[in-house]
Amino acid sequence: MPTSNATPWGVRRLALYPDVTQVPYARTELDPATQTTRYFRADGTHVDIGNKHGTGTTTAGQTSTSSDGGGPNPPPPSDSDLTEDSDSDA
């Protein structure tokens, strides 16, 4: 079997990672009462990150299928289902 010294195509597409972003905290912990994350500097002081994240909401819409194509007088739905979609307010 012949051998090749060609570089695999995937390796040619690789790039260096972008510069690392420094975060303003050294450690995190979960507040057991509120189930939110608390952020702390290396010296143990609290870092106020702010309320940057909201709570998610769920949107729901009803879908249905009928036994035929409908026409001018479609029959009532023979099958009904409820679909849910996630919507973030952040």
Sine and cosine of phi, psi and omega as CSV:
sin_phi,cos_phi,sin_psi,cos_psi,sin_omega,cos_omega
0.00,0.00,0.76,-0.65,-0.01,-1.00
-0.95,0.31,0.50,-0.87,0.05,-1.00
-0.96,-0.29,0.39,-0.92,-0.02,-1.00
-0.75,-0.67,0.58,-0.82,0.06,-1.00
-0.98,-0.18,0.19,0.98,-0.01,-1.00
-0.93,0.36,0.60,-0.80,0.04,-1.00
-0.97,0.23,0.74,-0.68,0.04,-1.00
-0.84,0.54,0.56,-0.83,-0.10,-0.99
-0.87,0.49,-0.57,0.82,-0.02,-1.00
-0.91,0.41,-0.57,0.82,0.00,-1.00
-0.93,0.37,-0.55,0.83,0.02,-1.00
-0.92,0.38,-0.36,0.93,-0.03,-1.00
-1.00,0.02,-0.16,0.99,-0.04,-1.00
-0.92,0.39,0.52,-0.86,0.06,-1.00
-0.66,-0.75,0.33,-0.94,0.04,-1.00
-0.93,0.36,0.49,-0.87,0.10,-1.00
-0.91,0.41,0.52,-0.85,0.07,-1.00
-0.92,0.38,0.23,-0.97,0.00,-1.00
-0.84,0.55,0.53,-0.85,0.01,-1.00
-0.97,0.26,0.69,-0.73,0.05,-1.00
-1.00,-0.04,0.78,-0.62,0.04,-1.00
-0.99,0.16,0.74,-0.68,0.05,-1.00
-0.99,-0.14,0.45,-0.89,-0.08,-1.00
-0.99,0.15,0.27,0.96,-0.01,-1.00
-0.68,-0.73,0.36,-0.93,-0.02,-1.00
-0.95,-0.31,-0.46,0.89,0.02,-1.00
-0.51,-0.86,0.34,-0.94,0.03,-1.00
-0.77,-0.64,0.38,-0.92,0.13,-0.99
-0.52,-0.86,0.38,-0.92,-0.01,-1.00
-1.00,-0.07,0.80,-0.61,0.07,-1.00
-0.97,0.23,0.90,-0.44,-0.08,-1.00
-0.91,0.41,-0.45,0.89,-0.04,-1.00
-0.97,0.23,-0.67,0.75,-0.08,-1.00
-0.97,-0.25,-0.18,0.98,-0.05,-1.00
0.85,0.52,0.56,0.83,0.08,-1.00
-0.90,-0.43,0.33,-0.94,-0.02,-1.00
-1.00,0.08,0.69,-0.72,0.12,-0.99
-0.94,-0.35,0.64,-0.77,-0.08,-1.00
-0.92,-0.40,0.64,-0.77,-0.04,-1.00
-0.71,-0.70,0.58,-0.81,0.11,-0.99
-0.97,0.26,0.11,-0.99,0.01,-1.00
-0.88,0.47,-0.51,0.86,0.00,-1.00
-0.99,0.12,0.03,1.00,0.06,-1.00
1.00,-0.07,-0.09,1.00,0.01,-1.00
-0.97,0.24,0.52,-0.85,-0.05,-1.00
-0.96,0.27,0.66,-0.75,0.08,-1.00
-0.96,-0.29,0.82,-0.57,0.03,-1.00
-1.00,0.07,0.96,-0.27,-0.02,-1.00
-0.99,0.16,-0.43,0.90,-0.03,-1.00
1.00,-0.02,0.17,-0.98,-0.01,-1.00
-1.00,-0.05,0.97,0.26,-0.04,-1.00
-1.00,0.07,-0.28,0.96,-0.06,-1.00
-0.87,-0.49,0.74,-0.68,0.05,-1.00
-0.99,-0.13,-0.14,-0.99,0.06,-1.00
-1.00,-0.08,0.48,-0.88,0.02,-1.00
-0.99,0.13,0.43,-0.90,0.08,-1.00
-0.84,-0.54,0.40,-0.92,0.04,-1.00
-0.93,-0.36,0.76,-0.65,0.08,-1.00
-0.97,-0.26,0.65,-0.76,-0.02,-1.00
-0.78,-0.62,0.65,-0.76,0.06,-1.00
-0.69,-0.72,0.59,-0.81,-0.03,-1.00
-1.00,-0.01,0.72,-0.70,0.08,-1.00
-0.87,-0.49,0.44,-0.90,0.03,-1.00
-0.54,-0.84,0.40,-0.92,0.09,-1.00
-0.82,-0.57,0.52,-0.86,0.01,-1.00
-0.88,-0.47,0.16,-0.99,-0.08,-1.00
-0.97,0.22,-0.26,0.97,0.04,-1.00
-0.65,-0.76,-0.14,-0.99,-0.04,-1.00
-0.97,0.26,-0.15,0.99,0.05,-1.00
0.95,-0.31,-0.98,0.21,-0.06,-1.00
0.94,0.34,-0.27,-0.96,-0.04,-1.00
-0.94,0.33,-0.45,0.89,0.00,-1.00
-0.79,-0.61,0.97,0.24,-0.06,-1.00
-0.93,0.37,0.57,-0.82,0.06,-1.00
-0.94,0.33,0.26,-0.96,0.05,-1.00
-0.89,0.45,0.43,-0.90,-0.01,-1.00
-0.84,0.54,0.70,-0.71,0.04,-1.00
-1.00,-0.06,-0.28,0.96,0.00,-1.00
-0.61,-0.79,0.74,-0.67,-0.01,-1.00
-0.78,-0.63,0.58,-0.81,-0.01,-1.00
-0.59,-0.81,0.44,-0.90,0.03,-1.00
-0.92,-0.39,0.83,-0.55,0.03,-1.00
-0.97,-0.24,0.57,-0.82,0.04,-1.00
-0.86,-0.51,0.56,-0.83,0.04,-1.00
-0.72,-0.70,0.55,-0.83,-0.02,-1.00
-1.00,-0.10,0.68,-0.73,0.00,-1.00
-0.73,-0.69,0.88,-0.48,-0.02,-1.00
-1.00,-0.06,0.68,-0.73,0.03,-1.00
-0.99,-0.14,0.23,0.97,-0.01,-1.00
-0.98,0.20,0.00,0.00,0.00,0.00
